[in-house]
Amino acid sequence: MNFLTIGHRGVMGVEPENTLRSFVAAQEAGLDVIELDLHLSKDGALVVMHDARVDRTTDGTGAIADKTLDELRALDAGRGERVPLFVEVLDAVRTPLQAEIKDVRAARALAEVMNDRGLADRVEVASFHDEAIAEIARLVPGVRTALVAGRYGTDVVARAVAVGASRLCLNIRRITLEVVEHARKADLSVFGWVVNTQDHLRLVRALELDGATTDYPEIKRTGRFTA
């Protein structure tokens, strides 16, 4: 089985999340895919940050949508890192990316970059929001998409199929064999998140998932040997 590891916001367990420093560390650790999160600034820049507000991960306060790119760039995102633009990540690492979008507006901005640079093969687009996945699929021919879910039942499979997603990224704390079996019947690959312990890794392997999203690069090494 080709078991893939996705670096969660880079390697956020050891470096400031969603920063160039974290993404480069994930690449150097040999993670197969790097996951990141996208928002739009007040002036329409596609920036990399998880939360809708800057408070938790920078020395600033307030909503991303209320700040210009220059205002966001003035913030410290940890260890002197700056809030990166998505295009900067594309240039900083070669590893395939999983870009999580929060809404349809972000989907449209991401689609423009993907089409301009021909990124359908390099960037998979993920979202908790069905409409955002449907929009990116409409705008970017051949894009690969993943539906992310935290609280879910077997209905998550029908949701993924309805929006044309090829992958499910599921909260490992709620995953069941029944959900995995339904996904397999629908020809969906299944990843678990966030897999940071050996117990979680053993569960992922026992369920024969296709991979895991993790905060720590060590999961890449130990995952090869965990049955």
PyMOL commands that set and color helices and strands:
alter all, ss='L'
color gray80, all
select helices_A, chain A and resi 20-28+64-66+69-73+86-92+104-117+130-139+155-162+177-185+198-206+218-223
alter helices_A, ss='H'
color red, helices_A
select strands_A, chain A and resi 4-7+33-40+46-48+97-101+123-127+144-149+167-171+189-193+211-214
alter strands_A, ss='S'
color yellow, strands_A
deselect
rebuild
show_as cartoon
